[in-house]
Amino acid sequence: MTSQECAHKLVDKFYSEICHLIPVEDGNERSERFRKIQPIAKQSALIAVNEILKTIWEYHFQYDYWQEVKQEIEEL
């Protein structure tokens, strides 16, 4: 999986989970819902990747890959 694919997958997973927590309001269009939830999903994914980076930093295990994933999330 490329770093870009992983970035999208992580954000999508958080987006999906957040959608289950936030009720749909009557007349709330899909694009408006996306606009509200996407930044939260993106920030959640960044928090997760930062935790991974902190954990693996001392082991230097796949650090560059996760740095790329973080960059891809930031560019979404």
N, C-alpha and C positions, 0 to 999 in steps of 0.2 A: 504494500500500500504506500502510495506517495505521501509526502507530508501534506500536500494540498487535500488529498482525499481524506486523510486522517483528520485534518482541521474541520472539514465539512461534516464528517461523521460525528465528531465530538459536539460541534455546535448543534447539529440536528438532534442528537440524543437529548441534550439539555432542553432544546426547544420543545421536543415532544413531551418531556416530563413536566415542563412548566405549563404547557397547554392543559394538561390534566388538572393542574392546581388552580388555574385561573378560569372562572366560569365565563362562558360566552354570553355577552350581553345581546339583547334583542337589537337587531339592526346593525350590529357590529360587523363590518365588512372584513373579509379575510385579509386584505392588504393592511387595514388598520390594526388588526390583531397581530399580524406579522411585525409591523412597525413598532408595536409596544413590547413584544416578547423577544424579538431578535437581539436587541442590545443586552438583555438580561441573560439570554442563552450564551451569547458571545463572551460576556464577562465571566459567567460560570465556567465555561470551557477554558478561559485563560487562567482562572484560579486553579483548576485541575491540573493544567499543564505546568504552571509554576510550582505546584506541589511535587509533581513528578520530577521536574528539573532540580528542585532542592534535594530531593531524596537520592537521585542518582549522581549528583554532582561529585560527591566524594568517590564514587566508583567509576566515573567517566564512562558509564555504560549508556550508549545511544544518546548522549547529551546533544550532539549536533542535530540529530534527527528531531528531537523534541524542540530544539530552538527553531527549526524550520517550521514545525507544526504551529508553534506559538506565533511566528511571523505570518503564516497563512491565515490564522484566526484573526489577527489584527488587521489584515488586509481585506477581510470580508465586508 
